Amino acid sequence: MSDDASNTLTTDTLVSELDKLRRNITGELTALLNSSLESIHSSIASIGSTLATQATTFTDMETSLSDHSDRITHLEQEVCTLQSKLVLATEENVALRANVEDLVSWSKRQNIRVVGLPEDIEGKDTRQFMTDLFTEVAGAALPSPPELDRAHRSLRPKPRQGQNPRPIIVRFHRYIEKEAVLNFAKSSKEITFKGHRIKFYEDFCVSVANRRASFNNIKGLLYKRGVRFGMIYPARLRVSYNNKEHYFETPEAAEKFYHQNFAE
């Protein structure tokens, strides 16, 4: 009997000890797990807070992008409207410039520019000086001394010594007298006055004069070839070739025609 009791106590003690060991290990594992989970919970909470902040940021960004998109759309519409207005304004400006150019040209319709007279040769009475000049050099083309409304040097600054003199601008009272003088000049190879070689030109506004001057190179080439040509107002070149009239709006077109027909 005593041996069985001893064996029973030993088993009970062993079971009790194992149970204590189990509880100790379970407690330690629970404590360790709770400690580990606490940092994980903290990290998860931080991530959650960050995600919430990011979500708020994304929402704000979406709102901002939507607002910017609406503004861009509005600006695009305004730009389209402004472009349409700019096209209209450009067209109106072109038309107004053409009208102004035409008005200025009409105001100069009875003018002649006289080139080649030295500065101050005209004295104090430029109008009378030019009346005498036209009477002397173009008297055969005029039935009587021309009536001039005014005559003056061009308004640019007086040139220094050695520079080309300013042209004298003359306004005829009668258009027919102005045309008679120009026709005389076109038919004369050379016109001199008091030993000075002079030339008569029509007086155009700056824009027209520049456009006509752009044809000077091709006109020089045609002149050397003996080809007849002329300028049509405001700036159109007429070339007579092979019994046919050719018209050119730009010097480039005229030069192309020249090279096609007068290639070396």
C-alpha positions as CSV (number, residue, x, y, z in Angstrom):
1,M,0.0,0.0,0.0
2,S,2.7,2.4,0.8
3,D,4.3,2.0,-2.6
4,D,1.1,2.8,-4.4
5,A,0.6,6.0,-2.4
6,S,4.1,7.1,-3.1
7,N,3.6,6.5,-6.8
8,T,0.4,8.5,-6.7
9,L,1.9,11.5,-5.0
10,T,4.7,11.5,-7.4
11,T,2.3,11.6,-10.4
12,D,0.2,14.3,-8.8
13,T,3.2,16.3,-8.0
14,L,4.5,15.9,-11.5
15,V,1.1,16.9,-13.0
16,S,1.0,19.9,-10.6
17,E,4.5,21.0,-11.6
18,L,3.8,20.6,-15.2
19,D,0.7,22.6,-14.8
20,K,2.6,25.4,-13.1
21,L,5.2,25.2,-15.8
22,R,2.5,25.5,-18.4
23,R,1.0,28.5,-16.7
24,N,4.4,30.1,-16.4
25,I,5.3,29.5,-20.0
26,T,1.8,30.7,-21.1
27,G,2.1,33.8,-19.0
28,E,5.6,34.6,-20.4
29,L,4.4,33.9,-23.9
30,T,1.4,36.0,-23.4
31,A,3.4,38.9,-22.0
32,L,6.0,38.6,-24.8
33,L,3.2,38.4,-27.4
34,N,1.4,41.4,-25.8
35,S,4.7,43.4,-25.8
36,S,5.3,42.5,-29.4
37,L,1.7,43.2,-30.4
38,E,1.8,46.6,-28.6
39,S,4.5,47.9,-31.0
40,I,2.6,46.5,-33.9
41,H,-0.6,48.1,-32.7
42,S,1.3,51.4,-32.4
43,S,2.7,51.1,-35.9
44,I,-0.7,50.1,-37.3
45,A,-2.3,53.1,-35.5
46,S,0.5,55.4,-37.0
47,I,-0.1,53.9,-40.4
48,G,-3.8,54.4,-40.0
49,S,-3.3,58.1,-39.0
50,T,-0.9,58.6,-42.0
51,L,-3.4,57.0,-44.3
52,A,-6.2,59.2,-43.0
53,T,-3.9,62.3,-43.5
54,Q,-3.1,61.1,-47.0
55,A,-6.7,60.5,-47.8
56,T,-7.5,64.1,-46.7
57,T,-4.5,65.3,-48.8
58,F,-5.8,63.3,-51.8
59,T,-9.2,64.7,-51.3
60,D,-7.8,68.2,-51.2
61,M,-5.7,67.5,-54.3
62,E,-8.7,66.2,-56.2
63,T,-10.6,69.3,-55.3
64,S,-7.7,71.5,-56.3
65,L,-7.2,69.6,-59.6
66,S,-10.9,69.8,-60.3
67,D,-10.8,73.6,-59.6
68,H,-7.7,74.0,-61.8
69,S,-9.3,71.9,-64.6
70,D,-12.4,74.2,-64.5
71,R,-10.1,77.3,-64.6
72,I,-8.1,75.9,-67.5
73,T,-11.3,75.1,-69.4
74,H,-12.5,78.6,-68.7
75,L,-9.1,80.1,-69.8
76,E,-9.2,78.0,-73.0
77,Q,-12.6,79.4,-73.8
78,E,-11.4,82.9,-73.1
79,V,-8.3,82.3,-75.3
80,C,-10.5,81.1,-78.2
81,T,-12.6,84.2,-77.8
82,L,-9.6,86.5,-77.7
83,Q,-8.1,84.7,-80.7
84,S,-11.3,85.3,-82.7
85,K,-11.3,89.0,-81.6
86,L,-7.6,89.2,-82.5
87,V,-8.3,87.9,-86.0
88,L,-11.0,90.5,-86.4
89,A,-8.8,93.2,-85.0
90,T,-6.0,92.2,-87.4
91,E,-8.3,92.2,-90.4
92,E,-9.7,95.6,-89.3
93,N,-6.1,96.9,-88.8
94,V,-5.1,95.8,-92.3
95,A,-8.1,97.5,-93.7
96,L,-7.5,100.7,-91.7
97,R,-3.8,100.7,-92.7
98,A,-4.8,100.3,-96.4
99,N,-7.3,103.2,-96.0
100,V,-4.7,105.4,-94.3
101,E,-2.1,104.5,-96.9
102,D,-4.6,105.4,-99.7
103,L,-5.5,108.7,-98.0
104,V,-1.8,109.6,-97.5
105,S,-1.1,108.7,-101.1
106,W,-4.0,110.8,-102.4
107,S,-2.7,113.7,-100.3
108,K,0.6,113.3,-102.1
109,R,-1.0,112.8,-105.5
110,Q,0.1,116.2,-106.8
111,N,3.6,116.0,-105.2
112,I,7.0,115.5,-106.9
113,R,10.3,114.7,-105.1
114,V,13.3,116.4,-106.7
115,V,16.6,114.7,-106.0
116,G,20.1,115.9,-106.6
117,L,19.9,119.6,-105.7
118,P,22.6,120.7,-103.2
119,E,21.5,121.9,-99.8
120,D,20.6,125.6,-99.6
121,I,20.8,126.2,-103.3
122,E,17.1,127.1,-103.2
123,G,17.7,130.1,-101.0
124,K,14.9,131.5,-98.8
125,D,12.0,131.1,-101.3
126,T,12.0,127.5,-102.2
127,R,8.6,127.7,-104.0
128,Q,9.8,130.4,-106.4
129,F,13.1,128.7,-106.9
130,M,11.3,125.5,-108.0
131,T,8.9,127.4,-110.2
132,D,12.0,128.9,-112.0
133,L,13.6,125.4,-112.2
134,F,10.6,123.7,-113.8
135,T,10.2,126.6,-116.2
136,E,13.9,126.3,-117.2
137,V,14.3,122.6,-117.5
138,A,10.8,121.5,-118.5
139,G,9.5,124.6,-120.2
140,A,8.8,122.8,-123.4
141,A,6.3,120.5,-121.5
142,L,4.6,123.4,-119.8
143,P,2.5,126.1,-121.5
144,S,3.4,128.5,-118.7
145,P,5.3,128.6,-115.4
146,P,3.6,126.0,-113.1
147,E,1.6,127.2,-110.1
148,L,3.0,125.6,-107.0
149,D,1.2,125.4,-103.7
150,R,4.3,124.8,-101.6
151,A,7.9,123.5,-101.8
152,H,10.3,122.4,-99.0
153,R,13.1,120.1,-98.2
154,S,12.1,116.7,-96.7
155,L,11.7,116.9,-93.0
156,R,14.6,114.6,-92.0
157,P,17.6,116.3,-90.2
158,K,19.9,118.4,-92.4
159,P,22.8,116.2,-93.7
160,R,26.4,116.8,-92.7
161,Q,29.0,117.7,-95.2
162,G,29.6,114.9,-97.7
163,Q,26.2,113.3,-97.2
164,N,23.5,113.2,-99.8
165,P,21.3,116.3,-99.9
166,R,17.7,116.0,-98.8
167,P,15.2,115.9,-101.7
168,I,12.9,118.8,-102.3
169,I,9.2,118.0,-102.1
170,V,7.0,120.1,-104.4
171,R,3.2,120.3,-104.5
172,F,1.7,121.4,-107.8
173,H,-1.6,123.3,-107.7
174,R,-2.7,121.5,-110.9
175,Y,-2.4,117.7,-111.3
176,I,-2.0,118.1,-115.0
177,E,1.1,120.2,-114.6
178,K,2.7,117.6,-112.3
179,E,2.0,114.9,-114.8
180,A,3.5,117.0,-117.6
181,V,6.7,117.4,-115.6
182,L,6.9,113.7,-114.8
183,N,6.3,112.7,-118.4
184,F,9.0,115.1,-119.5
185,A,11.4,113.5,-116.9
186,K,10.5,109.9,-118.2
187,S,11.2,110.9,-121.8
188,S,14.5,112.7,-120.9
189,K,17.7,110.7,-120.5
190,E,19.3,113.3,-118.3
191,I,18.1,116.5,-116.6
192,T,20.6,119.1,-115.4
193,F,20.2,122.4,-113.6
194,K,23.1,124.8,-112.9
195,G,25.6,121.9,-113.5
196,H,23.8,119.5,-111.2
197,R,22.1,116.3,-112.4
198,I,18.7,116.1,-111.0
199,K,15.8,113.5,-111.1
200,F,12.1,113.8,-110.6
201,Y,10.1,111.1,-108.8
202,E,6.5,110.7,-107.6
203,D,6.1,111.3,-103.9
204,F,4.7,108.2,-102.1
205,C,4.0,107.4,-98.5
206,V,6.8,105.4,-96.8
207,S,5.1,102.0,-96.9
208,V,4.4,102.3,-100.7
209,A,7.9,103.8,-101.4
210,N,9.5,100.8,-99.6
211,R,7.4,98.3,-101.5
212,R,8.2,99.9,-104.8
213,A,11.9,100.1,-103.8
214,S,12.0,96.3,-103.2
215,F,11.7,95.9,-107.0
216,N,14.8,98.0,-107.7
217,N,17.1,95.0,-108.2
218,I,14.9,93.2,-110.7
219,K,14.2,96.5,-112.5
220,G,18.0,96.9,-112.9
221,L,18.3,93.5,-114.4
222,L,15.4,94.1,-116.8
223,Y,16.9,97.5,-117.8
224,K,20.2,95.8,-118.7
225,R,18.3,93.4,-120.9
226,G,16.5,96.1,-122.6
227,V,13.1,94.8,-121.4
228,R,10.3,97.3,-121.1
229,F,8.7,97.5,-117.7
230,G,6.8,99.9,-115.5
231,M,5.3,100.2,-112.0
232,I,1.6,100.2,-111.4
233,Y,0.3,101.9,-108.2
234,P,0.7,101.0,-105.4
235,A,3.6,98.5,-106.0
236,R,3.0,96.2,-108.9
237,L,5.6,95.5,-111.6
238,R,4.4,95.3,-115.3
239,V,6.9,93.6,-117.7
240,S,6.4,93.6,-121.5
241,Y,7.9,90.5,-123.0
242,N,7.1,88.6,-126.2
243,N,4.2,90.9,-127.0
244,K,2.6,90.0,-123.7
245,E,2.1,91.9,-120.5
246,H,3.2,90.2,-117.3
247,Y,2.3,91.5,-113.8
248,F,4.1,90.7,-110.5
249,E,3.0,91.5,-107.0
250,T,6.4,90.6,-105.4
251,P,10.0,91.0,-106.4
252,E,10.5,87.3,-105.8
253,A,7.9,86.4,-108.4
254,A,9.5,88.8,-110.9
255,E,13.0,87.5,-110.3
256,K,11.7,83.9,-110.8
257,F,10.2,85.0,-114.2
258,Y,13.5,86.7,-115.1
259,H,15.6,83.6,-114.4
260,Q,13.2,81.4,-116.3
261,N,13.4,83.5,-119.4
262,F,16.8,85.1,-119.3
263,A,19.0,82.3,-117.8
264,E,22.7,82.6,-118.6
